[in-house]
Amino acid sequence: MRFALASFLALIVIAGTACAKNTPSVDVGTTYAYATAEVAKNGAVFTSFTSSTDDTLVSVSGDIAEKIEIHDMGMEDGMMRMRKMDNLPLPAGENVKLEPAGKHIMLIGLAGQLKDGEEFPLTLHFEKAGEQDITVSIVAPGQQPEGSN
Ligand SMILES: [Cu+2]
């Protein structure tokens, strides 16, 4: 008698790992600040955020200024005014922009003049994604650094 040997091919297909967790992360766009006059006390930082999950920018820290706040800008009683935000909500997948005449990171009490072409570090504190160190490029007022959208 001949025995046919049956061969078994076992295919183990792992369609996504069962224990995969969506690790919170925030994609930070090109970050820039406008160069300031020598006597200027304050500056503003612009960037954009896209978060993988619903997250919140809680605060920003750095040595560049005495105080760093999250601000929004809008019309109030017919005048453009800045308003401090307690935090910045980042809905999952949404591109949240910080740009001139809108939301921005406010540098209050600059440690030194912001000079065109130089850069400085900031640390972002997200509720879920944790801390993230970023580099801010200083550009001439009204300009945008290369690579920004
Ligand atoms: Cu401001």
py3Dmol code that shows the C-alpha trace and the ligand (Angstrom):
import py3Dmol

protein = """\
ATOM      1  CA  MET A   1       0.000   0.000   0.000  1.00  0.00           C
ATOM      2  CA  ARG A   2       1.047   3.450  -0.718  1.00  0.00           C
ATOM      3  CA  PHE A   3       0.500   6.060   1.743  1.00  0.00           C
ATOM      4  CA  ALA A   4      -0.016   9.479   0.401  1.00  0.00           C
ATOM      5  CA  LEU A   5       1.626  11.897   2.619  1.00  0.00           C
ATOM      6  CA  ALA A   6      -0.561  14.773   3.217  1.00  0.00           C
ATOM      7  CA  SER A   7       1.195  17.944   3.794  1.00  0.00           C
ATOM      8  CA  PHE A   8      -0.362  20.506   5.835  1.00  0.00           C
ATOM      9  CA  LEU A   9       0.366  24.068   5.304  1.00  0.00           C
ATOM     10  CA  ALA A  10      -0.589  26.129   8.209  1.00  0.00           C
ATOM     11  CA  LEU A  11      -0.901  29.758   7.532  1.00  0.00           C
ATOM     12  CA  ILE A  12      -1.055  31.885  10.542  1.00  0.00           C
ATOM     13  CA  VAL A  13      -2.320  35.195   9.564  1.00  0.00           C
ATOM     14  CA  ILE A  14      -2.059  37.837  12.151  1.00  0.00           C
ATOM     15  CA  ALA A  15      -4.526  40.415  11.137  1.00  0.00           C
ATOM     16  CA  GLY A  16      -3.593  43.145  13.506  1.00  0.00           C
ATOM     17  CA  THR A  17      -2.307  42.334  16.921  1.00  0.00           C
ATOM     18  CA  ALA A  18      -5.026  41.762  19.430  1.00  0.00           C
ATOM     19  CA  CYS A  19      -3.221  43.738  22.080  1.00  0.00           C
ATOM     20  CA  ALA A  20      -2.364  46.707  19.863  1.00  0.00           C
ATOM     21  CA  LYS A  21      -2.975  49.968  21.603  1.00  0.00           C
ATOM     22  CA  ASN A  22      -3.271  53.317  19.948  1.00  0.00           C
ATOM     23  CA  THR A  23      -0.378  55.066  21.629  1.00  0.00           C
ATOM     24  CA  PRO A  24      -1.232  58.751  21.935  1.00  0.00           C
ATOM     25  CA  SER A  25       1.084  60.863  19.812  1.00  0.00           C
ATOM     26  CA  VAL A  26       0.936  64.366  18.438  1.00  0.00           C
ATOM     27  CA  ASP A  27       2.437  65.339  15.094  1.00  0.00           C
ATOM     28  CA  VAL A  28       3.803  68.877  15.396  1.00  0.00           C
ATOM     29  CA  GLY A  29       4.107  70.928  12.194  1.00  0.00           C
ATOM     30  CA  THR A  30       6.744  73.515  11.359  1.00  0.00           C
ATOM     31  CA  THR A  31       7.103  75.790  14.342  1.00  0.00           C
ATOM     32  CA  TYR A  32       8.218  79.378  14.006  1.00  0.00           C
ATOM     33  CA  ALA A  33       8.307  82.731  15.759  1.00  0.00           C
ATOM     34  CA  TYR A  34       8.674  86.222  14.373  1.00  0.00           C
ATOM     35  CA  ALA A  35      11.882  88.073  15.031  1.00  0.00           C
ATOM     36  CA  THR A  36      11.381  90.861  17.569  1.00  0.00           C
ATOM     37  CA  ALA A  37      12.689  94.365  18.031  1.00  0.00           C
ATOM     38  CA  GLU A  38      15.429  94.736  20.620  1.00  0.00           C
ATOM     39  CA  VAL A  39      13.096  96.400  23.107  1.00  0.00           C
ATOM     40  CA  ALA A  40      10.218  93.938  22.648  1.00  0.00           C
ATOM     41  CA  LYS A  41       9.128  92.121  25.793  1.00  0.00           C
ATOM     42  CA  ASN A  42       6.848  89.596  24.146  1.00  0.00           C
ATOM     43  CA  GLY A  43       6.826  87.211  21.221  1.00  0.00           C
ATOM     44  CA  ALA A  44       4.487  84.690  19.625  1.00  0.00           C
ATOM     45  CA  VAL A  45       5.018  81.155  18.327  1.00  0.00           C
ATOM     46  CA  PHE A  46       3.020  79.540  15.519  1.00  0.00           C
ATOM     47  CA  THR A  47       2.717  75.870  14.593  1.00  0.00           C
ATOM     48  CA  SER A  48       0.151  73.141  13.989  1.00  0.00           C
ATOM     49  CA  PHE A  49      -0.836  69.943  15.756  1.00  0.00           C
ATOM     50  CA  THR A  50      -2.403  66.702  14.590  1.00  0.00           C
ATOM     51  CA  SER A  51      -3.117  64.255  17.384  1.00  0.00           C
ATOM     52  CA  SER A  52      -3.680  60.496  16.977  1.00  0.00           C
ATOM     53  CA  THR A  53      -6.234  60.525  19.781  1.00  0.00           C
ATOM     54  CA  ASP A  54      -8.308  63.170  21.502  1.00  0.00           C
ATOM     55  CA  ASP A  55      -5.671  65.032  23.476  1.00  0.00           C
ATOM     56  CA  THR A  56      -5.034  68.426  25.021  1.00  0.00           C
ATOM     57  CA  LEU A  57      -2.062  70.760  24.984  1.00  0.00           C
ATOM     58  CA  VAL A  58      -1.905  71.583  28.678  1.00  0.00           C
ATOM     59  CA  SER A  59       1.079  73.915  28.806  1.00  0.00           C
ATOM     60  CA  VAL A  60       4.307  74.998  27.138  1.00  0.00           C
ATOM     61  CA  SER A  61       7.610  75.579  28.912  1.00  0.00           C
ATOM     62  CA  GLY A  62      11.049  76.928  28.051  1.00  0.00           C
ATOM     63  CA  ASP A  63      13.806  79.313  29.091  1.00  0.00           C
ATOM     64  CA  ILE A  64      13.043  81.788  26.315  1.00  0.00           C
ATOM     65  CA  ALA A  65      10.518  83.751  28.404  1.00  0.00           C
ATOM     66  CA  GLU A  66       9.421  84.314  31.993  1.00  0.00           C
ATOM     67  CA  LYS A  67       5.932  83.109  31.215  1.00  0.00           C
ATOM     68  CA  ILE A  68       4.564  81.066  28.334  1.00  0.00           C
ATOM     69  CA  GLU A  69       0.824  80.952  27.711  1.00  0.00           C
ATOM     70  CA  ILE A  70      -1.594  79.633  25.113  1.00  0.00           C
ATOM     71  CA  HIS A  71      -3.528  82.528  23.576  1.00  0.00           C
ATOM     72  CA  ASP A  72      -6.370  83.038  21.176  1.00  0.00           C
ATOM     73  CA  MET A  73      -6.992  86.228  19.221  1.00  0.00           C
ATOM     74  CA  GLY A  74     -10.298  87.617  18.094  1.00  0.00           C
ATOM     75  CA  MET A  75     -12.534  90.617  17.772  1.00  0.00           C
ATOM     76  CA  GLU A  76     -13.933  91.949  21.015  1.00  0.00           C
ATOM     77  CA  ASP A  77     -15.841  95.233  21.174  1.00  0.00           C
ATOM     78  CA  GLY A  78     -14.551  96.032  17.696  1.00  0.00           C
ATOM     79  CA  MET A  79     -10.909  95.525  18.620  1.00  0.00           C
ATOM     80  CA  MET A  80      -8.494  92.657  18.105  1.00  0.00           C
ATOM     81  CA  ARG A  81      -7.731  91.247  21.526  1.00  0.00           C
ATOM     82  CA  MET A  82      -5.727  88.351  22.899  1.00  0.00           C
ATOM     83  CA  ARG A  83      -7.272  85.983  25.355  1.00  0.00           C
ATOM     84  CA  LYS A  84      -5.494  83.397  27.505  1.00  0.00           C
ATOM     85  CA  MET A  85      -6.695  79.826  27.009  1.00  0.00           C
ATOM     86  CA  ASP A  86      -6.513  77.369  29.904  1.00  0.00           C
ATOM     87  CA  ASN A  87      -5.487  74.695  27.423  1.00  0.00           C
ATOM     88  CA  LEU A  88      -5.776  73.786  23.747  1.00  0.00           C
ATOM     89  CA  PRO A  89      -8.086  70.866  22.857  1.00  0.00           C
ATOM     90  CA  LEU A  90      -6.738  68.606  20.083  1.00  0.00           C
ATOM     91  CA  PRO A  91      -9.530  66.426  18.610  1.00  0.00           C
ATOM     92  CA  ALA A  92      -8.266  63.154  17.076  1.00  0.00           C
ATOM     93  CA  GLY A  93      -7.057  63.550  13.496  1.00  0.00           C
ATOM     94  CA  GLU A  94      -7.829  67.246  13.297  1.00  0.00           C
ATOM     95  CA  ASN A  95      -5.172  69.694  12.118  1.00  0.00           C
ATOM     96  CA  VAL A  96      -5.222  72.430  14.743  1.00  0.00           C
ATOM     97  CA  LYS A  97      -3.409  75.499  13.483  1.00  0.00           C
ATOM     98  CA  LEU A  98      -1.706  78.212  15.486  1.00  0.00           C
ATOM     99  CA  GLU A  99      -1.167  81.108  13.116  1.00  0.00           C
ATOM    100  CA  PRO A 100      -0.849  84.893  12.985  1.00  0.00           C
ATOM    101  CA  ALA A 101      -4.097  86.638  14.011  1.00  0.00           C
ATOM    102  CA  GLY A 102      -5.326  83.388  15.555  1.00  0.00           C
ATOM    103  CA  LYS A 103      -4.267  81.024  18.283  1.00  0.00           C
ATOM    104  CA  HIS A 104      -0.616  81.232  19.306  1.00  0.00           C
ATOM    105  CA  ILE A 105       1.872  80.390  22.004  1.00  0.00           C
ATOM    106  CA  MET A 106       2.619  83.645  23.817  1.00  0.00           C
ATOM    107  CA  LEU A 107       6.095  84.363  25.120  1.00  0.00           C
ATOM    108  CA  ILE A 108       5.826  86.915  27.913  1.00  0.00           C
ATOM    109  CA  GLY A 109       8.955  88.567  29.246  1.00  0.00           C
ATOM    110  CA  LEU A 110      11.498  87.471  26.645  1.00  0.00           C
ATOM    111  CA  ALA A 111      14.905  86.408  27.956  1.00  0.00           C
ATOM    112  CA  GLY A 112      16.458  88.003  24.870  1.00  0.00           C
ATOM    113  CA  GLN A 113      15.737  89.385  21.434  1.00  0.00           C
ATOM    114  CA  LEU A 114      14.388  86.899  18.898  1.00  0.00           C
ATOM    115  CA  LYS A 115      16.735  87.217  15.932  1.00  0.00           C
ATOM    116  CA  ASP A 116      15.937  86.223  12.358  1.00  0.00           C
ATOM    117  CA  GLY A 117      17.664  82.948  11.455  1.00  0.00           C
ATOM    118  CA  GLU A 118      18.189  81.750  15.022  1.00  0.00           C
ATOM    119  CA  GLU A 119      16.203  79.110  16.878  1.00  0.00           C
ATOM    120  CA  PHE A 120      15.251  78.123  20.409  1.00  0.00           C
ATOM    121  CA  PRO A 121      13.756  75.078  22.159  1.00  0.00           C
ATOM    122  CA  LEU A 122      10.338  74.711  23.765  1.00  0.00           C
ATOM    123  CA  THR A 123       8.751  71.795  25.583  1.00  0.00           C
ATOM    124  CA  LEU A 124       5.114  70.944  24.906  1.00  0.00           C
ATOM    125  CA  HIS A 125       3.112  69.205  27.603  1.00  0.00           C
ATOM    126  CA  PHE A 126       0.232  67.078  26.310  1.00  0.00           C
ATOM    127  CA  GLU A 127      -2.301  65.452  28.600  1.00  0.00           C
ATOM    128  CA  LYS A 128      -1.988  62.005  26.993  1.00  0.00           C
ATOM    129  CA  ALA A 129       1.025  62.142  24.667  1.00  0.00           C
ATOM    130  CA  GLY A 130       3.279  63.484  27.416  1.00  0.00           C
ATOM    131  CA  GLU A 131       6.200  65.849  26.857  1.00  0.00           C
ATOM    132  CA  GLN A 132       7.614  66.724  23.472  1.00  0.00           C
ATOM    133  CA  ASP A 133      10.655  68.920  22.833  1.00  0.00           C
ATOM    134  CA  ILE A 134      10.485  71.074  19.730  1.00  0.00           C
ATOM    135  CA  THR A 135      12.690  73.628  18.007  1.00  0.00           C
ATOM    136  CA  VAL A 136      11.299  77.012  17.034  1.00  0.00           C
ATOM    137  CA  SER A 137      12.754  78.753  13.960  1.00  0.00           C
ATOM    138  CA  ILE A 138      12.872  82.531  14.097  1.00  0.00           C
ATOM    139  CA  VAL A 139      11.846  84.231  10.855  1.00  0.00           C
ATOM    140  CA  ALA A 140      11.356  87.823   9.716  1.00  0.00           C
ATOM    141  CA  PRO A 141       7.886  89.155  10.599  1.00  0.00           C
ATOM    142  CA  GLY A 142       5.339  88.200   7.939  1.00  0.00           C
ATOM    143  CA  GLN A 143       7.513  85.380   6.595  1.00  0.00           C
ATOM    144  CA  GLN A 144       7.011  81.659   6.962  1.00  0.00           C
ATOM    145  CA  PRO A 145       9.830  79.153   7.227  1.00  0.00           C
ATOM    146  CA  GLU A 146      10.386  76.744   4.340  1.00  0.00           C
ATOM    147  CA  GLY A 147       8.361  73.557   4.511  1.00  0.00           C
ATOM    148  CA  SER A 148       5.410  75.054   6.341  1.00  0.00           C
ATOM    149  CA  ASN A 149       1.972  74.908   4.850  1.00  0.00           C
TER     150      ASN A 149
END
"""
ligand_1 = """\
1
CU
Cu -0.838 86.481 22.838
"""
view = py3Dmol.view(width=600, height=400)
view.addModel(protein, "pdb")
view.setStyle({"model": 0}, {"cartoon": {"style": "trace"}})
view.addModel(ligand_1, "xyz")
view.setStyle({"model": 1}, {"stick": {}})
view.zoomTo()
view.show()
